[in-house]
Amino acid sequence: MDASKHQTLDRYEPDTALTRLIRIPVRIVVLVLVLPVRMVWDLLAAGWHAADRTLLRPLGRGLAWLADTLVLTPLSWLFTHVLTPLALAVTWLATALFVWPWIGLWRYVVVPVATYGVAVPLVWLYGTVLTPLGHGAAWLFTTLVVGPVVGLWRYALVPAARYGVIVPLVWLYGAVLTPLGRGTAWLLGRVWQGTAWVLGGVWKGIAATGRGLGIAVTWLVMTLLVAPASWLYRRVLAPVGREIADAAEVAWRIAGYLSRAVGRGIAWLFRHLIGAPVAWAYRTVCTPLGHFVRDALWAPARRAALEAGRAARGALATARETVRQARRDAWRALVGGTAGARSGEPQGVPARTLGSTTTVPSAAQAPETSLLDEKLVKQG
């Protein structure tokens, strides 16, 4: 028990001479091989996260919004306001044209005709004609056919079969065939026992010879193949494999640290060689230039455009009111009377509440002339 336990512990013992000899070289070689792979892996992971954060997610949200705006919303509106009412109308029309006529035909034509034209006469015919006729035919068949056949079977065929066939066969089986079969079975059993005894002795001899040969072959295989292979696996392959696996794990972790340090160095160089000059140029050059353009060019141009828009709107309002007044004067000169007598001519502008564009029906109407016309009249 103690020897097997010591052997089990020794099999998984990592600190052997071979492991101590190959540990450092294996870890150095594995680190050299794993470091480029880890750096490429970190680079791809960083690129993937950056692309996902700056490109794929906004693109996905844009595509989702575009699909919702251009496809789902129109389809929902079309289904709600067009297809559903159309389907309801088609369903009602199909029901009115095809279902209700057939229901009425079945309920008021086919069912009464089948009930009172077919079912009631057939029930009457079955109850008053066919049932008595069937009872009479059954009585005649029982009297003329079934009675003679039952008598023939009971009083002729059954006794003949019982005393002419079954009783002799039973006597032959019990008095002749059974003793003969038992004697034959006893004789064959004795012959089989003797044969089995002879064959058993021969097989025991062969088995003893084969057992000894098998033991010898098993000893040779265990001594020459299994024991060296087990020693090679336990003392060489298992320690080497464990060291390679541990070295790969340590190398991957160290390569991660180195890759992160290289990445931080590249980020520091990018920040100080590109980011800082660009930020300085933006703060010291672009921002003052943008403020100058905004204050010196864009703001005056915007104010000038607003003033021009106001002047254009005022001119258009004046021209529109002038045309309206000329039309009103021409109509008064042609037909006479006030301008409000013309059909379709606006009588006044509905008064509006302060701070709102909605009209109030109960408020007094505003005058026909605008404030701009009153100012022009006062100045004139």
Buried (B, 14 or more C-beta within 10 A) or exposed (E): EEEEEEEEEEEEEEEEEEBEEBBEEBBEEBBEEBBEEBBEBBBEEEEEEEEEEEEEEEEEEEEEEEEEEEEEEEEEEEEEEEEEEEEEEEEEEEEEEEEEEEEEEEEEEEEEEEEEEEEEEEEEEEEEEEEEEEEEEEEEEEEEEEEEEEEEEEEEEEEEEEEEEEEEEEEEEEEEEEEEEEEEEEEEEEEEEEEEEEEEEEEEEEEEEEEEEEEEEEEEEEEEEEEEEEEEEBBEEBBBEEBBEBBBEBBBEBBBEBBEEBBEEEEEEEEEEEEEEEEEEEEEEEEEEEEEEEEEEEEEEEEEEEEEEEEEEEEEBBEEBEEBBEEBEEBBEEEEEEBEEBEEEEEEEEEEEEEEEEEEEEEEEEEBEBEEBEEEEEEE
